[in-house]
């Protein structure tokens, strides 16, 4: 069994739906989708994108290049409700952009400092 079919079986099971219904929900022919899930067929890149979008994972995850299902999803569970509301309020986007810019520059400076220290400069 290849990695795509292994991952598909896991994702299908997590939906709680039957395999054929998942395929139909994506607009795929059930027998074709069954071939992907059983490892008898290989989806093309367009189909991989459809499958990834449906399951909210990346194509890299589906093909085994990454163990992270979706590195772009941010987990906010550790934040207070007040912090979550602040982030959700579109009027605060300027502050969030500023914070991300500061974080990015801080990370670059830290990396530069580490490289300089390694070289003994």
Rosetta constraint file for C-alpha pairs under 8 A:
AtomPair CA 1 CA 5 HARMONIC 6.55 0.50
AtomPair CA 1 CA 6 HARMONIC 6.76 0.50
AtomPair CA 1 CA 38 HARMONIC 7.40 0.50
AtomPair CA 1 CA 39 HARMONIC 5.75 0.50
AtomPair CA 2 CA 6 HARMONIC 6.31 0.50
AtomPair CA 2 CA 39 HARMONIC 6.08 0.50
AtomPair CA 3 CA 7 HARMONIC 6.07 0.50
AtomPair CA 3 CA 62 HARMONIC 7.31 0.50
AtomPair CA 3 CA 63 HARMONIC 6.20 0.50
AtomPair CA 3 CA 64 HARMONIC 6.04 0.50
AtomPair CA 4 CA 8 HARMONIC 6.04 0.50
AtomPair CA 4 CA 36 HARMONIC 7.45 0.50
AtomPair CA 4 CA 37 HARMONIC 7.43 0.50
AtomPair CA 4 CA 39 HARMONIC 7.41 0.50
AtomPair CA 4 CA 62 HARMONIC 5.39 0.50
AtomPair CA 4 CA 63 HARMONIC 5.34 0.50
AtomPair CA 4 CA 64 HARMONIC 7.19 0.50
AtomPair CA 5 CA 9 HARMONIC 6.10 0.50
AtomPair CA 5 CA 36 HARMONIC 5.94 0.50
AtomPair CA 5 CA 37 HARMONIC 4.41 0.50
AtomPair CA 5 CA 38 HARMONIC 5.75 0.50
AtomPair CA 5 CA 39 HARMONIC 5.15 0.50
AtomPair CA 6 CA 10 HARMONIC 6.52 0.50
AtomPair CA 6 CA 37 HARMONIC 7.34 0.50
AtomPair CA 7 CA 11 HARMONIC 6.20 0.50
AtomPair CA 7 CA 62 HARMONIC 6.16 0.50
AtomPair CA 8 CA 12 HARMONIC 5.91 0.50
AtomPair CA 8 CA 36 HARMONIC 7.89 0.50
AtomPair CA 8 CA 37 HARMONIC 5.65 0.50
AtomPair CA 8 CA 62 HARMONIC 7.49 0.50
AtomPair CA 9 CA 13 HARMONIC 6.09 0.50
AtomPair CA 9 CA 37 HARMONIC 6.10 0.50
AtomPair CA 10 CA 14 HARMONIC 6.31 0.50
AtomPair CA 11 CA 15 HARMONIC 6.58 0.50
AtomPair CA 11 CA 55 HARMONIC 6.99 0.50
AtomPair CA 12 CA 16 HARMONIC 6.94 0.50
AtomPair CA 12 CA 17 HARMONIC 6.76 0.50
AtomPair CA 12 CA 18 HARMONIC 7.42 0.50
AtomPair CA 12 CA 19 HARMONIC 6.29 0.50
AtomPair CA 12 CA 22 HARMONIC 7.05 0.50
AtomPair CA 13 CA 17 HARMONIC 6.97 0.50
AtomPair CA 13 CA 18 HARMONIC 7.97 0.50
AtomPair CA 17 CA 21 HARMONIC 6.46 0.50
AtomPair CA 17 CA 22 HARMONIC 6.47 0.50
AtomPair CA 18 CA 22 HARMONIC 6.45 0.50
AtomPair CA 19 CA 23 HARMONIC 6.41 0.50
AtomPair CA 19 CA 30 HARMONIC 7.91 0.50
AtomPair CA 19 CA 34 HARMONIC 7.08 0.50
AtomPair CA 20 CA 24 HARMONIC 6.25 0.50
AtomPair CA 20 CA 30 HARMONIC 5.00 0.50
AtomPair CA 20 CA 31 HARMONIC 7.69 0.50
AtomPair CA 20 CA 33 HARMONIC 7.44 0.50
AtomPair CA 20 CA 34 HARMONIC 7.09 0.50
AtomPair CA 21 CA 25 HARMONIC 6.03 0.50
AtomPair CA 21 CA 30 HARMONIC 7.58 0.50
AtomPair CA 22 CA 26 HARMONIC 6.47 0.50
AtomPair CA 23 CA 27 HARMONIC 6.42 0.50
AtomPair CA 23 CA 28 HARMONIC 5.08 0.50
AtomPair CA 23 CA 29 HARMONIC 6.54 0.50
AtomPair CA 23 CA 30 HARMONIC 5.35 0.50
AtomPair CA 23 CA 33 HARMONIC 5.54 0.50
AtomPair CA 23 CA 34 HARMONIC 7.82 0.50
AtomPair CA 24 CA 28 HARMONIC 5.32 0.50
AtomPair CA 24 CA 29 HARMONIC 6.40 0.50
AtomPair CA 24 CA 30 HARMONIC 6.12 0.50
AtomPair CA 26 CA 50 HARMONIC 6.99 0.50
AtomPair CA 26 CA 51 HARMONIC 7.11 0.50
AtomPair CA 26 CA 54 HARMONIC 6.74 0.50
AtomPair CA 28 CA 32 HARMONIC 6.96 0.50
AtomPair CA 28 CA 33 HARMONIC 6.32 0.50
AtomPair CA 29 CA 33 HARMONIC 6.26 0.50
AtomPair CA 30 CA 34 HARMONIC 6.04 0.50
AtomPair CA 31 CA 35 HARMONIC 6.26 0.50
AtomPair CA 32 CA 36 HARMONIC 6.62 0.50
AtomPair CA 32 CA 41 HARMONIC 7.53 0.50
AtomPair CA 33 CA 37 HARMONIC 6.28 0.50
AtomPair CA 34 CA 38 HARMONIC 5.95 0.50
AtomPair CA 35 CA 39 HARMONIC 5.95 0.50
AtomPair CA 35 CA 40 HARMONIC 4.83 0.50
AtomPair CA 35 CA 41 HARMONIC 4.87 0.50
AtomPair CA 35 CA 42 HARMONIC 7.79 0.50
AtomPair CA 36 CA 40 HARMONIC 6.15 0.50
AtomPair CA 36 CA 41 HARMONIC 4.92 0.50
AtomPair CA 36 CA 42 HARMONIC 5.84 0.50
AtomPair CA 36 CA 43 HARMONIC 6.52 0.50
AtomPair CA 43 CA 47 HARMONIC 5.60 0.50
AtomPair CA 43 CA 48 HARMONIC 6.00 0.50
AtomPair CA 44 CA 48 HARMONIC 6.16 0.50
AtomPair CA 45 CA 49 HARMONIC 6.23 0.50
AtomPair CA 46 CA 50 HARMONIC 6.47 0.50
AtomPair CA 47 CA 51 HARMONIC 6.17 0.50
AtomPair CA 48 CA 52 HARMONIC 5.98 0.50
AtomPair CA 48 CA 59 HARMONIC 6.17 0.50
AtomPair CA 48 CA 62 HARMONIC 7.67 0.50
AtomPair CA 49 CA 53 HARMONIC 6.03 0.50
AtomPair CA 49 CA 58 HARMONIC 7.95 0.50
AtomPair CA 49 CA 59 HARMONIC 6.31 0.50
AtomPair CA 50 CA 54 HARMONIC 6.18 0.50
AtomPair CA 51 CA 55 HARMONIC 6.30 0.50
AtomPair CA 52 CA 56 HARMONIC 5.69 0.50
AtomPair CA 52 CA 57 HARMONIC 4.91 0.50
AtomPair CA 52 CA 58 HARMONIC 5.40 0.50
AtomPair CA 52 CA 59 HARMONIC 5.66 0.50
AtomPair CA 52 CA 62 HARMONIC 7.15 0.50
AtomPair CA 53 CA 57 HARMONIC 6.49 0.50
AtomPair CA 53 CA 58 HARMONIC 7.56 0.50
AtomPair CA 56 CA 69 HARMONIC 7.70 0.50
AtomPair CA 56 CA 70 HARMONIC 6.91 0.50
AtomPair CA 57 CA 61 HARMONIC 6.54 0.50
AtomPair CA 57 CA 62 HARMONIC 7.45 0.50
AtomPair CA 57 CA 69 HARMONIC 4.75 0.50
AtomPair CA 57 CA 70 HARMONIC 4.88 0.50
AtomPair CA 58 CA 62 HARMONIC 6.58 0.50
AtomPair CA 58 CA 69 HARMONIC 6.06 0.50
AtomPair CA 58 CA 70 HARMONIC 5.66 0.50
AtomPair CA 59 CA 63 HARMONIC 6.26 0.50
AtomPair CA 60 CA 64 HARMONIC 6.04 0.50
AtomPair CA 60 CA 65 HARMONIC 4.87 0.50
AtomPair CA 60 CA 66 HARMONIC 5.45 0.50
AtomPair CA 61 CA 65 HARMONIC 5.89 0.50
AtomPair CA 61 CA 66 HARMONIC 4.75 0.50
AtomPair CA 61 CA 67 HARMONIC 5.87 0.50
AtomPair CA 61 CA 68 HARMONIC 6.30 0.50
AtomPair CA 61 CA 69 HARMONIC 5.49 0.50
AtomPair CA 61 CA 70 HARMONIC 7.74 0.50
AtomPair CA 76 CA 84 HARMONIC 7.15 0.50
AtomPair CA 79 CA 83 HARMONIC 5.93 0.50
AtomPair CA 79 CA 84 HARMONIC 6.37 0.50
AtomPair CA 80 CA 84 HARMONIC 6.32 0.50
AtomPair CA 81 CA 85 HARMONIC 6.13 0.50
AtomPair CA 82 CA 86 HARMONIC 6.23 0.50
AtomPair CA 83 CA 87 HARMONIC 6.33 0.50
AtomPair CA 84 CA 88 HARMONIC 6.15 0.50
AtomPair CA 85 CA 89 HARMONIC 6.11 0.50
AtomPair CA 86 CA 92 HARMONIC 6.74 0.50
AtomPair CA 87 CA 92 HARMONIC 6.85 0.50
AtomPair CA 87 CA 93 HARMONIC 7.65 0.50
AtomPair CA 87 CA 96 HARMONIC 7.41 0.50
AtomPair CA 89 CA 93 HARMONIC 7.53 0.50
AtomPair CA 92 CA 96 HARMONIC 6.41 0.50
AtomPair CA 93 CA 97 HARMONIC 6.01 0.50
AtomPair CA 94 CA 98 HARMONIC 6.18 0.50
AtomPair CA 95 CA 99 HARMONIC 6.17 0.50
AtomPair CA 96 CA 100 HARMONIC 6.20 0.50
AtomPair CA 97 CA 101 HARMONIC 6.10 0.50
AtomPair CA 98 CA 102 HARMONIC 6.18 0.50
AtomPair CA 99 CA 103 HARMONIC 6.15 0.50
AtomPair CA 100 CA 104 HARMONIC 6.06 0.50
AtomPair CA 101 CA 105 HARMONIC 6.21 0.50
AtomPair CA 102 CA 106 HARMONIC 6.01 0.50
AtomPair CA 103 CA 107 HARMONIC 6.12 0.50
AtomPair CA 104 CA 108 HARMONIC 6.28 0.50
AtomPair CA 105 CA 109 HARMONIC 6.14 0.50
AtomPair CA 106 CA 110 HARMONIC 6.12 0.50
AtomPair CA 107 CA 111 HARMONIC 6.16 0.50
AtomPair CA 108 CA 112 HARMONIC 6.11 0.50
AtomPair CA 109 CA 113 HARMONIC 6.09 0.50
AtomPair CA 110 CA 114 HARMONIC 6.29 0.50
AtomPair CA 111 CA 115 HARMONIC 6.31 0.50
AtomPair CA 112 CA 116 HARMONIC 6.13 0.50
AtomPair CA 113 CA 117 HARMONIC 6.08 0.50
AtomPair CA 114 CA 118 HARMONIC 6.17 0.50
AtomPair CA 115 CA 119 HARMONIC 6.30 0.50
AtomPair CA 116 CA 120 HARMONIC 6.12 0.50
AtomPair CA 116 CA 121 HARMONIC 5.34 0.50
AtomPair CA 117 CA 121 HARMONIC 6.18 0.50
